[in-house]
Amino acid sequence: MSLNYDIEIEVSGKEHQGKTTLIAYLAKILSESGAELVIQRADPQIDEKLNLSVEALKEKLTGKKIFLREIQTAI
């Protein structure tokens, strides 16, 4: 699916575990840092969560156990 993006981030996990919340949180943090983002929407709740504050999203993620993996792809 790579379309000339420098970095691709995929979020996976079981239903109702905070995937959409994490995507909204990352989107806010990355946008505020000046990154250009394209968000592929799979969950209709994403728009609602994108309207929450960073603090509210952070609160929803508190206590979640998240595995973060770095993978290098071919050039």
Number of C-alpha atoms within 10 A of each C-alpha: 5 7 6 7 10 6 8 11 10 7 11 10 9 7 8 8 13 18 18 24 22 20 21 25 23 17 19 19 13 13 12 10 9 8 11 10 12 9 10 9 11 8 9 9 12 18 12 11 18 18 12 15 13 17 10 13 22 16 10 14 17 8 8 10 8 10 6 7 6 6 5 6 6 3 3
